[in-house]
Amino acid sequence: MLYPFSFLRRWLSVAALWSVALPLQGANLLMNSGFAGGATSWASEGVVFNTGEAAVFSDQGGEWAALFQTAAMPVATTIALQLSFDFLNALSPLVPAGATPDALFASTFAGEMPFGGDFLGGMFDVASGVLDADFRGSPTLYGDMEVSASAKGGGWVHYRLSLPVAAFVTVAFEFIDGNGVAGDSVAAVDNVVLEAVTIPEPAPLGALGAVLVAVGLRRQRRAGGLGVARCKLFPVFSLL
């Protein structure tokens, strides 16, 4: 069966619309998000303990510690970004006069350049608070933060919120011993997921379209002009 080249163009338009309508997909941009590999892929300053199942902060290791990881974003195809993690709060309620509670802060740092390996000297355009927790939990919830029970059980809480899309996003956790009493606080994080919701690139359809265009143009040149070109497309249209 023969099809005019104008029909080929219409078919390619339909294929392009079909590619745009492909389902969305999500991908975790962080490595070793469950800490099964210890602190692999994460940068840390101060003492961050690891059980092989979670990252653990405690003032037994000092008065301050930070854990962070930077992810490069597929900006061209990313339409949404979400951060989620599990948090275990065993921070001390002891607050001597003139002191502050022990606390754990979760933050993100976004920008056009990688954050770098130095937490205090990191490069970023925008810093955003995610969680400010002391023994009372987190009195401030940022953005569209969702709080739910964690599948880990045992006092763990699951947090999830949306983030702006940027070229590079750093997820960071920072522990501060505010009450000055050593060994009275513990906090832990696990299952840290930075999920990019993307539109899959329609590579197969693009390749097919290029082949069909090449076939059409070849037939057109053989016909010696525009408007009368025809080509056999039965292998393709038999699949429709």
Residue pairs with C-beta under 8 A, 6 or more apart in sequence:
1 232
1 234
1 237
2 230
2 231
2 232
3 230
3 231
3 232
3 233
3 237
4 229
4 230
5 216
5 219
5 220
5 229
5 230
5 231
8 212
8 213
8 216
8 231
8 233
11 212
11 233
12 209
12 212
12 213
15 205
15 208
15 209
16 205
16 209
18 202
18 205
19 202
19 205
19 206
20 199
20 202
22 199
22 200
22 202
23 200
24 79
24 197
24 198
24 199
24 200
25 197
25 198
25 200
26 195
26 196
26 197
26 198
27 195
27 196
27 198
28 193
28 194
28 195
29 71
29 72
29 73
29 169
29 194
29 195
29 196
30 41
30 69
30 71
30 171
30 192
30 193
30 194
31 40
31 41
31 69
32 38
32 39
32 40
32 41
32 42
33 191
33 192
33 193
33 194
34 53
34 190
34 191
35 42
35 50
35 51
35 52
35 53
35 54
35 55
35 190
36 52
36 53
38 50
38 52
39 48
39 50
39 55
39 67
41 69
42 55
42 67
42 68
42 69
43 67
43 68
43 69
43 117
43 119
44 65
44 66
44 67
44 68
45 65
45 66
45 119
45 120
46 61
46 62
46 64
46 65
46 66
46 175
47 58
47 60
47 61
47 62
47 65
48 55
48 56
48 57
48 61
48 65
48 66
48 67
48 175
49 55
49 56
49 57
49 58
49 61
50 56
53 190
54 86
54 88
54 188
54 189
54 190
55 67
55 173
55 188
55 189
55 190
56 186
56 187
56 188
57 65
57 67
57 104
57 173
57 175
57 185
57 186
57 187
57 188
58 175
58 183
58 185
58 186
58 187
59 102
59 175
59 177
59 181
59 182
59 183
59 184
59 185
60 182
60 183
62 177
63 176
63 177
63 180
64 174
64 175
64 176
64 177
65 174
65 175
66 119
66 172
66 173
66 174
66 175
67 172
67 173
67 174
67 189
68 115
68 119
68 122
68 170
68 171
68 172
68 173
69 170
69 171
69 192
70 114
70 115
70 116
70 168
70 169
70 170
71 168
71 169
71 170
71 171
71 194
72 114
72 167
72 168
73 81
73 165
73 166
73 167
73 168
73 169
73 196
74 196
74 198
75 165
75 166
75 167
77 198
77 199
77 200
77 201
78 165
78 196
78 197
78 198
79 165
79 197
79 198
79 199
80 162
80 165
80 196
80 197
81 162
81 163
81 164
81 165
81 169
81 194
81 195
81 196
81 197
82 160
82 161
82 162
82 163
82 193
82 194
82 195
82 197
83 108
83 130
83 160
83 161
83 162
83 163
83 171
83 192
83 193
83 194
83 195
84 158
84 159
84 160
84 161
84 191
84 192
84 193
84 195
85 106
85 158
85 159
85 189
85 190
85 191
85 192
85 193
86 150
86 151
86 152
86 156
86 157
86 158
86 159
86 189
86 190
86 191
87 104
87 106
87 131
87 133
87 150
87 156
87 157
87 158
87 159
87 187
87 188
87 189
88 152
88 154
88 155
88 156
88 157
88 186
88 187
88 188
88 189
88 190
89 104
89 133
89 135
89 137
89 155
89 157
89 187
90 155
90 185
90 186
90 187
90 188
91 101
91 102
91 103
91 104
91 133
91 134
91 135
91 185
91 186
91 187
92 101
92 102
92 135
92 179
92 181
92 184
92 185
93 101
93 135
94 179
94 181
94 184
95 101
95 178
95 179
96 179
96 180
96 181
99 178
99 179
99 180
100 178
100 179
101 134
101 135
101 136
101 178
101 179
102 134
102 135
102 175
102 176
102 177
102 178
102 179
102 184
102 185
103 132
103 133
103 134
103 175
103 176
103 178
104 131
104 133
104 173
104 174
104 175
104 176
104 187
105 129
105 131
105 132
105 133
105 173
105 174
105 175
105 176
106 129
106 130
106 131
106 133
106 159
106 171
106 172
106 173
106 174
106 189
107 127
107 128
107 129
107 130
107 172
107 174
108 127
108 128
108 130
108 163
108 169
108 170
108 171
108 172
109 115
109 122
109 124
109 126
109 127
109 128
109 169
109 170
109 172
110 124
110 125
110 126
110 128
110 163
110 164
110 166
110 168
110 169
110 170
111 123
111 124
111 125
111 126
111 166
111 167
111 168
112 125
112 166
112 167
112 168
113 123
113 124
113 167
113 168
114 123
114 168
115 122
115 123
115 124
115 168
115 170
116 122
116 123
119 172
119 174
122 170
124 170
125 166
126 164
126 166
128 142
128 163
128 164
129 140
129 142
130 142
130 145
130 159
130 161
131 138
131 142
131 159
132 138
132 139
132 140
133 187
134 178
137 157
141 147
142 161
143 161
143 162
143 163
144 161
144 162
145 159
145 160
145 161
146 159
146 160
146 161
147 157
147 158
147 159
148 157
148 158
148 160
149 156
149 157
149 158
150 156
150 157
150 158
150 191
151 158
152 190
152 191
156 190
163 169
163 194
165 196
169 194
171 192
171 194
173 189
175 187
177 185
179 185
208 236
212 233
212 236
215 231
215 233
216 229
216 231
218 231
219 229
219 230
219 231
220 226
220 229
223 229
223 230
